[in-house]
Amino acid sequence: MNRFEEKVVLVTGAASGMGRATCIRLAAEGASVFGLDVDESGLAQTKATITDSGGLIEVSRCDVSSREQCFEAVDKTVAHFGNLHVLVNVAGIIRFGHTHLISEQEWNLTMGVNLNGPLFLCQASIPHLLASKGNIVNVASTAGLIGQAYCAAYCASKAGLIQLTKAMAMEYCKTSLRVNVVCPGGTDTEMIGGISMPDDVDGELINRYTPLRGNGQPEDIASAIAYIASDEARMIHGSVFAVDNGGVAG
Ligand SMILES: NC(=O)c1ccc[n+]([C@@H]2O[C@H](COP(=O)([O-])OP(=O)(O)OC[C@H]3O[C@@H](n4cnc5c(N)ncnc54)[C@H](O)[C@@H]3O)[C@@H](O)[C@H]2O)c1
């Protein structure tokens, strides 16, 4: 498939996991990809993988919790590739712990990366996306749809991102802009590998939201994003997609 030929796509979290898989998938479908992350060596690996297989990608360090860096990154993308058709907000962080012990700094960090970052990048991108008849795909989580123990800041940030998506979908309903959100369930990435629970974790609380069909792979999320961001999905607007092996089905 070449659904992204002549399309410029900006992807955050491009150094790892779903963000990297999304860059690879969209580049394989013809996109010119601009990848952002704080992890420069991961970005270099993503770039090498795509370039080695003949794809087009440029990367840049960007801390998405900084409004200034987000606006600069959008400017760089447009300066480099001449346009912007799709924004994919994938970067995210998670910290586990008891709610009554979350520090103000930890709360703000989670909100900064998971919620403020997507907002800043949407703000900077929307004028370009309106001109290019483009679209936005945000990556939230099933943790934004259901309550999950030991990660209140994460749940709140992802629920906020879902509502941000729906609010923008309504606000720009009379334009060509499409805005959607994907909610992955457990997916085998570095984020899952790095999980550290409180010492007194109650397994019964965690097992409630472990899908019976197991985890997915980053490529599963990338293929959902590729569909939603493509013109095939032209009727999809303001939608919340759980890609979670049935985790929130019941
Ligand atoms: N892995 C899962 O099970 C799972 C489930 C649901 C939702 N998600 C969400 O999917 C998205 C991708 O996660 P992943 O599993 O691929 O994790 P990952 O850790 O492999 O990738 C996340 C990327 O975000 C980058 N990042 C972190 N802080 C940043 C910042 N301030 N600015 C720019 N980049 C930053 C990291 O460097 C990393 O490359 C996240 O938003 C995450 O919350 C993951």
The ligand as an SDF file (V2000), in Angstrom:
LIG
                    3D

 44 48  0  0  0  0  0  0  0  0999 V2000
    3.0510   -0.1280   25.9380 N   0  0  0  0  0  0  0  0  0  0  0  0
    1.8150   -0.1790   26.4050 C   0  0  0  0  0  0  0  0  0  0  0  0
    1.3620   -1.1990   26.9380 O   0  0  0  0  0  0  0  0  0  0  0  0
    0.8980    1.0180   26.2460 C   0  0  0  0  0  0  0  0  0  0  0  0
   -0.4600    0.8320   26.5040 C   0  0  0  0  0  0  0  0  0  0  0  0
   -1.3160    1.9000   26.3220 C   0  0  0  0  0  0  0  0  0  0  0  0
   -0.8440    3.1090   25.8830 C   0  0  0  0  0  0  0  0  0  0  0  0
    0.4810    3.2850   25.6540 N   0  0  0  0  0  0  0  0  0  0  0  0
    0.9150    4.5840   25.1470 C   0  0  0  0  0  0  0  0  0  0  0  0
    1.5290    4.4140   23.8900 O   0  0  0  0  0  0  0  0  0  0  0  0
    2.4730    5.4620   23.6780 C   0  0  0  0  0  0  0  0  0  0  0  0
    3.7940    4.8560   23.2310 C   0  0  0  0  0  0  0  0  0  0  0  0
    4.3230    4.0880   24.2860 O   0  0  0  0  0  0  0  0  0  0  0  0
    5.2960    2.8390   24.0550 P   0  0  0  0  0  0  0  0  0  0  0  0
    4.6660    1.6910   24.7000 O   0  0  0  0  0  0  0  0  0  0  0  0
    5.6960    2.7700   22.6350 O   0  0  0  0  0  0  0  0  0  0  0  0
    6.4810    3.2920   25.0120 O   0  0  0  0  0  0  0  0  0  0  0  0
    8.0340    3.5560   24.7750 P   0  0  0  0  0  0  0  0  0  0  0  0
    8.5690    3.8590   26.1220 O   0  0  0  0  0  0  0  0  0  0  0  0
    8.6330    2.4440   23.9940 O   0  0  0  0  0  0  0  0  0  0  0  0
    8.0390    4.8730   23.8780 O   0  0  0  0  0  0  0  0  0  0  0  0
    7.7100    6.1330   24.3950 C   0  0  0  0  0  0  0  0  0  0  0  0
    8.6150    7.1600   23.7550 C   0  0  0  0  0  0  0  0  0  0  0  0
    8.2620    8.4750   24.2490 O   0  0  0  0  0  0  0  0  0  0  0  0
    9.4630    9.1810   24.4190 C   0  0  0  0  0  0  0  0  0  0  0  0
    9.3060   10.2860   25.3400 N   0  0  0  0  0  0  0  0  0  0  0  0
    9.1880   10.2420   26.6940 C   0  0  0  0  0  0  0  0  0  0  0  0
    9.1390   11.4860   27.1980 N   0  0  0  0  0  0  0  0  0  0  0  0
    9.2190   12.3370   26.1460 C   0  0  0  0  0  0  0  0  0  0  0  0
    9.2250   13.7550   26.0290 C   0  0  0  0  0  0  0  0  0  0  0  0
    9.1560   14.5470   27.1190 N   0  0  0  0  0  0  0  0  0  0  0  0
    9.3140   14.3000   24.8010 N   0  0  0  0  0  0  0  0  0  0  0  0
    9.4210   13.5090   23.6950 C   0  0  0  0  0  0  0  0  0  0  0  0
    9.4270   12.1640   23.7470 N   0  0  0  0  0  0  0  0  0  0  0  0
    9.3260   11.5930   24.9610 C   0  0  0  0  0  0  0  0  0  0  0  0
   10.4370    8.1470   24.9540 C   0  0  0  0  0  0  0  0  0  0  0  0
   11.7840    8.5730   24.8430 O   0  0  0  0  0  0  0  0  0  0  0  0
   10.1010    6.9420   24.1100 C   0  0  0  0  0  0  0  0  0  0  0  0
   10.8740    6.9100   22.9250 O   0  0  0  0  0  0  0  0  0  0  0  0
    2.5590    6.2370   24.9900 C   0  0  0  0  0  0  0  0  0  0  0  0
    1.7780    7.4050   24.8910 O   0  0  0  0  0  0  0  0  0  0  0  0
    1.9450    5.2850   25.9920 C   0  0  0  0  0  0  0  0  0  0  0  0
    1.3790    5.9580   27.0790 O   0  0  0  0  0  0  0  0  0  0  0  0
    1.3690    2.2520   25.8300 C   0  0  0  0  0  0  0  0  0  0  0  0
  1  2  1  0
  2  3  2  0
  2  4  1  0
  4  5  1  0
  4 44  2  0
  5  6  2  0
  6  7  1  0
  7  8  2  0
  8  9  1  0
  8 44  1  0
  9 10  1  0
  9 42  1  0
 10 11  1  0
 11 12  1  0
 11 40  1  0
 12 13  1  0
 13 14  1  0
 14 15  2  0
 14 16  1  0
 14 17  1  0
 17 18  1  0
 18 19  2  0
 18 20  1  0
 18 21  1  0
 21 22  1  0
 22 23  1  0
 23 24  1  0
 23 38  1  0
 24 25  1  0
 25 26  1  0
 25 36  1  0
 26 27  1  0
 26 35  1  0
 27 28  2  0
 28 29  1  0
 29 30  1  0
 29 35  2  0
 30 31  1  0
 30 32  2  0
 32 33  1  0
 33 34  2  0
 34 35  1  0
 36 37  1  0
 36 38  1  0
 38 39  1  0
 40 41  1  0
 40 42  1  0
 42 43  1  0
M  CHG  2   8   1  16  -1
M  END
$$$$
